Amino acid sequence: MSTNQAKNPQSSKPTMEELLASQTKKLILVYRNQPVEGEIVSITDKEIILDIGAKSEGVLQKKELSQLQIEDLKVGDKLTAFVSQSENESGQVVLSTVQQSKSPQPGRSRSQLWDKFTAAQNQKSKLQGVVLEVNKGGLIVEVESTRGFLPNSQVGFELLSKVSTGMENLIGQTLSLNVIEVDPQDNKLIFSQRGQVSDEVKNKLKEFKSGQKVPGKIVAVLPFGLVVDVSSSEGLVFIADVSWEKVEDLSKEFAVGQDLQVSVMGIDEELGRLNLSLKQLVEDPFVKLVEKYPADEVVKGEVVSVTDAGVVFKLEERLMGLLPASRMEAGVSYEAGKSMNVLVDSVDTQRRRINLAPFVTTTAGLIYK
């Protein structure tokens, strides 16, 4: 032992710097407006919780996303967002799909800018914006130095006709936009391209009827759906309407130039496009599958996950059941991978799942819910 070590036995302990350097996962420091990518670790009724590599988890309000986007998300998926607040009262990082506004134009305050957007919404006047970024949910656009969001569901046919080689080609495009939502408190600015369609396009769309089966050709395969040419009219098949089962990557199953039959779900004259579906051409396999699950039937399921909504069970391949949180038994351990007996309570055809109830036996062998 050296003289120095003998005098100071604590010197062999690692310093704080050495401890931090030895960490296998380096934590990031977050700041307002920072773009971050996180992995979804939990989805609650109102929030999406993400691991963003910081000391605390990130929280994104569901209201920032469309219902279609929310239905397409699951635990383990990656999401890109912007830091709205580095720490809230719970210590979480607050996230937003929209980056905070830059400094307002010289001579114009931030409140004046928001007032202008509110006036544009009330008067239904059009504003000019430039596409800055593209993400899974839509386009980040900048209007008068303020960033807003144009959801995929609000994109018009003229813009869709330019995406045959990918949404990235839209970056830098100048768009004519309508304001549909303004919320200065949440820094939320949502745009649409509705109401910008010529009479010629509207008249062509009137040739189609809801429920009609028509041939089409794919002109673009996008992360959120298929752009289809139907007799020189633009149509869109959202990813949720491609198949009754969840589709992860459309590019693995479809290609530009591919011919296919589609069903007309609706005609959107304000966006100048047909809303199309592929899955409506075939029977939902769920209907046949759940015939084996009458009410009060005792079934065995495997716990997939435990969420704020309740316990998700896998009953068989492609068939899930939910035991609501309000009906979970106190003292019972619900662990992922564990097999348990449960009762069929009801069938939710809209959500394509079976609602479950706990299976309890008394000493007399009676079964009740």
Secondary structure in CASP SS format (residue, H / E / C, confidence):
PFRMAT SS
TARGET T0000
AUTHOR 0000-0000-0000
METHOD secondary structure of the structure
MODEL  1
M C 1.00
S C 1.00
T H 1.00
N H 1.00
Q H 1.00
A H 1.00
K H 1.00
N C 1.00
P H 1.00
Q H 1.00
S H 1.00
S H 1.00
K C 1.00
P C 1.00
T C 1.00
M H 1.00
E H 1.00
E H 1.00
L H 1.00
L H 1.00
A H 1.00
S C 1.00
Q C 1.00
T C 1.00
K C 1.00
K C 1.00
L C 1.00
I C 1.00
L C 1.00
V C 1.00
Y C 1.00
R C 1.00
N C 1.00
Q C 1.00
P E 1.00
V E 1.00
E E 1.00
G E 1.00
E E 1.00
I E 1.00
V E 1.00
S E 1.00
I E 1.00
T C 1.00
D C 1.00
K C 1.00
E E 1.00
I E 1.00
I E 1.00
L E 1.00
D E 1.00
I C 1.00
G C 1.00
A C 1.00
K C 1.00
S C 1.00
E C 1.00
G E 1.00
V E 1.00
L E 1.00
Q E 1.00
K H 1.00
K H 1.00
E H 1.00
L C 1.00
S C 1.00
Q H 1.00
L H 1.00
Q H 1.00
I H 1.00
E H 1.00
D C 1.00
L C 1.00
K C 1.00
V C 1.00
G C 1.00
D C 1.00
K E 1.00
L E 1.00
T E 1.00
A E 1.00
F E 1.00
V E 1.00
S E 1.00
Q E 1.00
S C 1.00
E C 1.00
N C 1.00
E C 1.00
S C 1.00
G C 1.00
Q C 1.00
V E 1.00
V E 1.00
L E 1.00
S E 1.00
T C 1.00
V C 1.00
Q C 1.00
Q C 1.00
S C 1.00
K C 1.00
S C 1.00
P C 1.00
Q C 1.00
P C 1.00
G C 1.00
R C 1.00
S C 1.00
R H 1.00
S H 1.00
Q H 1.00
L H 1.00
W H 1.00
D H 1.00
K H 1.00
F H 1.00
T H 1.00
A H 1.00
A H 1.00
Q H 1.00
N H 1.00
Q H 1.00
K C 1.00
S C 1.00
K E 1.00
L E 1.00
Q E 1.00
G E 1.00
V E 1.00
V E 1.00
L E 1.00
E E 1.00
V E 1.00
N E 1.00
K C 1.00
G C 1.00
G E 1.00
L E 1.00
I E 1.00
V E 1.00
E E 1.00
V E 1.00
E C 1.00
S C 1.00
T E 1.00
R E 1.00
G E 1.00
F E 1.00
L E 1.00
P E 1.00
N H 1.00
S H 1.00
Q H 1.00
V C 1.00
G C 1.00
F H 1.00
E H 1.00
L H 1.00
L H 1.00
S C 1.00
K C 1.00
V C 1.00
S C 1.00
T C 1.00
G C 1.00
M H 1.00
E H 1.00
N H 1.00
L H 1.00
I C 1.00
G C 1.00
Q C 1.00
T E 1.00
L E 1.00
S E 1.00
L E 1.00
N E 1.00
V E 1.00
I E 1.00
E E 1.00
V E 1.00
D E 1.00
P C 1.00
Q C 1.00
D C 1.00
N C 1.00
K E 1.00
L E 1.00
I E 1.00
F E 1.00
S E 1.00
Q C 1.00
R C 1.00
G C 1.00
Q C 1.00
V C 1.00
S C 1.00
D H 1.00
E H 1.00
V H 1.00
K H 1.00
N H 1.00
K H 1.00
L H 1.00
K C 1.00
E C 1.00
F C 1.00
K C 1.00
S C 1.00
G C 1.00
Q C 1.00
K E 1.00
V E 1.00
P E 1.00
G E 1.00
K E 1.00
I E 1.00
V E 1.00
A E 1.00
V E 1.00
L E 1.00
P C 1.00
F C 1.00
G E 1.00
L E 1.00
V E 1.00
V E 1.00
D E 1.00
V E 1.00
S C 1.00
S C 1.00
S E 1.00
E E 1.00
G E 1.00
L E 1.00
V E 1.00
F E 1.00
I H 1.00
A H 1.00
D H 1.00
V C 1.00
S C 1.00
W C 1.00
E C 1.00
K C 1.00
V C 1.00
E C 1.00
D C 1.00
L H 1.00
S H 1.00
K H 1.00
E C 1.00
F C 1.00
A C 1.00
V C 1.00
G C 1.00
Q C 1.00
D E 1.00
L E 1.00
Q E 1.00
V E 1.00
S E 1.00
V E 1.00
M E 1.00
G E 1.00
I E 1.00
D E 1.00
E C 1.00
E C 1.00
L C 1.00
G C 1.00
R E 1.00
L E 1.00
N E 1.00
L E 1.00
S E 1.00
L C 1.00
K H 1.00
Q H 1.00
L H 1.00
V C 1.00
E C 1.00
D C 1.00
P H 1.00
F H 1.00
V H 1.00
K H 1.00
L H 1.00
V H 1.00
E H 1.00
K H 1.00
Y C 1.00
P C 1.00
A C 1.00
D C 1.00
E C 1.00
V E 1.00
V E 1.00
K E 1.00
G E 1.00
E E 1.00
V E 1.00
V E 1.00
S E 1.00
V E 1.00
T C 1.00
D C 1.00
A C 1.00
G E 1.00
V E 1.00
V E 1.00
F E 1.00
K E 1.00
L E 1.00
E E 1.00
E C 1.00
R C 1.00
L E 1.00
M E 1.00
G E 1.00
L E 1.00
L E 1.00
P E 1.00
A H 1.00
S H 1.00
R H 1.00
M C 1.00
E C 1.00
A C 1.00
G C 1.00
V C 1.00
S C 1.00
Y C 1.00
E C 1.00
A C 1.00
G C 1.00
K C 1.00
S E 1.00
M E 1.00
N E 1.00
V E 1.00
L E 1.00
V E 1.00
D E 1.00
S E 1.00
V E 1.00
D E 1.00
T C 1.00
Q C 1.00
R C 1.00
R C 1.00
R E 1.00
I E 1.00
N E 1.00
L E 1.00
A E 1.00
P E 1.00
F C 1.00
V E 1.00
T E 1.00
T C 1.00
T C 1.00
A C 1.00
G C 1.00
L C 1.00
I E 1.00
Y E 1.00
K C 1.00
END
